[in-house]
Amino acid sequence: MNTRPLVVHTETIGNAARAWLEERAEVVAADSGSDAFAELAPRIDALLVRTYTEVDDALLERLPRLKVVGRAGVGVDNIDVTACRSRGVEVVYAPASSTHAVAEYVVALLCDALRPRIYLQDAEDRSRWSHHRKTLVAGRQFDELTLGILGLGRIGSTVARFAEALGFQTIASDLESIPLTDRHGAEMVSVETLFAQADVLTIHVDGRRANRGLIGDDLLERMKQDAVLINTSRGFVMQHDPLRRVLAARTDLRAFLDVHDPEPPPPGDRLFELSNAHLLPHLASRTETAMARMSDVVQDIWAVLNGQEPTWPAPED
């Protein structure tokens, strides 16, 4: 009889992390909606999830032995932390795992938005060559633009550091008081001023309830006519109908949306019809390094299973 604790992961985890855990526990992959999961449920001691497994009361009811839920990622939006802890189930996560990956992805989107370019597929005659050089001209350089950052936590602060090096004038807004050393030259302003003054606005808020539907008509209407909006945080911070209306009415305003609510966006979503809405399939954290670091949450899972304090217990909303 296997006396080692049973850890079930419902989505993929890094090979090294899985191997580390397999030396200590019984490890099984099973989708939470599968028959295999239902069969294992009475024995599950630890659950490891990523983005698309909802850990709520209904799931917790099925897991009488559960001691810990690990989220291989920076947020716990898909986990009811309060419900878990009310049942004596700890929740751990990996908040620093994808900071650099997301921040550099934002820089890549900045380049896409602000520096038009084309990749030549074949030799071109002088006329076409001249056409490209005349038409693919950036309006302004980075050092002439104001970058606004909503949310100056780990990722937002790293974006501010990159922006400072690239020459942007940077402004930021956050619910918390941000130490001067974490601002990297960003001037702290109100959220209303942020939306009104930014040439490029990038969203980096967390998943707390107060941020759901945070960005609607009032803030979107304040944006400059030719501003660029980037969201790599959470899809649910945007009020979708106001966003669609504003983008449809103001064709020089552009949005680069890496996160959505729901995911994937449903067929018929009007954003697909708008040439100034650029939808991406949630790629900001998708580097091999970041995904491996996310999976390091297994160490905190093992700590909890052994009655030890975890390094990264999840915050409650």
C-alpha positions, -999 to +999 in steps of 0.1 A: +000+000+000+013+034-010+017+056+022+032+086+004+009+117+001-010+120-032-005+151-052-027+157-083-019+183-109-048+193-131-026+212-157+009+208-169+039+214-147+076+216-153+095+183-157+121+192-131+094+202-106+075+170-112+106+149-109+115+166-076+080+159-062+079+123-074+109+116-052+087+125-022+051+119-031+027+100-054+021+123-083-008+120-108-020+142-136-058+144-139-082+171-151-106+181-124-136+172-146-123+137-155-134+103-142-098+097-131-099+127-108-133+116-094-117+083-085-087+099-069-106+126-051-111+108-017-073+103-014-059+137-027-037+154-002-025+182-024-038+199-055-016+217-080-033+240-105-024+267-130-049+290-148-080+271-158-090+250-128-115+267-105-110+257-068-143+266-052-166+251-026-180+226-050-145+212-057-134+213-021-165+193-011-151+164-031-116+165-015-120+155+022-082+148+027-070+180+010-043+199+029-029+223+004-036+239-030-007+252-050-011+277-078+018+275-103+015+312-112+015+347-098-021+351-089-049+331-072-079+345-090-092+310-098-089+299-061-114+307-033-087+313-007-112+320+021-131+289+014-099+268+014-086+283+047-120+279+064-116+242+058-080+241+070-066+240+035-035+262+029-030+280-004+004+287-019+016+303-051+046+316-070+043+354-071+077+363-085+080+335-111+071+354-143+080+391-134+107+394-160+089+374-187+058+396-185+077+429-183+098+420-214+066+410-232+052+444-225+083+459-241+078+437-272+042+450-275+055+486-271+077+479-301+049+464-321+026+494-313+051+522-318+077+511-344+060+500-376+081+475-396+078+448-422+098+416-429+107+413-466+097+380-481+116+384-513+137+409-532+118+441-540+121+467-567+132+502-559+096+515-560+083+491-533+115+496-513+110+534-513+073+529-505+081+510-473+107+536-462+082+564-468+052+548-451+066+528-422+076+559-402+071+561-364+053+592-353+074+597-321+103+580-303+101+564-269+119+594-254+091+617-265+063+596-250+047+592-216+042+557-204+015+551-178+016+521-155-016+511-136-003+489-107+033+493-096+038+459-080+065+434-090+057+434-127+047+471-129+079+481-111+100+461-135+082+477-165+090+511-150+127+501-147+127+490-184+109+522-194+134+544-176+162+527-195+143+532-228+138+569-222+101+571-215+087+597-192+068+574-168+038+580-146+021+554-124-009+549-101-014+523-074-037+516-045-007+512-022+021+535-012+050+526-034+086+531-020+107+555-040+132+528-048+105+507-066+092+536-088+123+538-111+116+574-119+078+571-123+058+600-109+028+588-089-005+603-100-042+596-096-058+570-118-078+597-137-046+616-144-029+584-155-055+577-182-056+613-194-018+619-197-004+585-209+005+580-245+009+543-237-009+528-208-001+493-195-022+475-169-006+455-140-032+452-113-038+422-091-069+400-089-086+415-059-124+420-061-121+458-062-103+455-096-131+436-113-146+459-139-122+487-128-117+501-163-149+514-179-164+544-197-151+570-173-114+561-176-114+550-212-130+583-224-102+602-207-075+585-229-057+605-256-072+600-291-041+581-304-032+563-271-021+527-268-037+504-242-019+472-231-034+447-207-014+417-196-029+415-161-064+401-159-092+402-185-118+410-159-104+444-151-119+457-183-155+464-188-160+448-222-189+468-236-173+502-229-140+490-243-157+479-276-176+511-279-146+533-273-124+514-298-152+514-324-157+551-321-120+561-319-100+542-345-067+559-336-069+544-301-054+509-301-056+481-276-033+451-272-051+425-250-032+394-239-058+384-212-095+380-216-127+372-197-136+345-205-106+327-220-106+321-249-128+349-261-160+335-275-169+334-312-187+365-322-169+388-298-170+422-315-134+429-306-124+406-334-142+429-359-121+460-348-088+466-366-075+486-336-081+457-312-052+432-311-060+400-292-033+377-281-037+342-265-023+349-230+014+346-239+030+371-215+044+346-191+051+319-216+089+315-214+105+282-204+122+299-175+090+315-161+071+283-164+098+263-146+098+289-118+060+287-115+063+250-110+087+256-080+055+260-060+059+223-054+084+231-027+058+251-007+033+223-013+058+198+002+065+222+032+028+223+040+024+186+038+052+183+063+037+208+087+061+236+079+054+272+071+054+279+033+075+307+018+046+321-003+012+317+013-015+333-009-031+366+002-068+367+009-089+393-009 
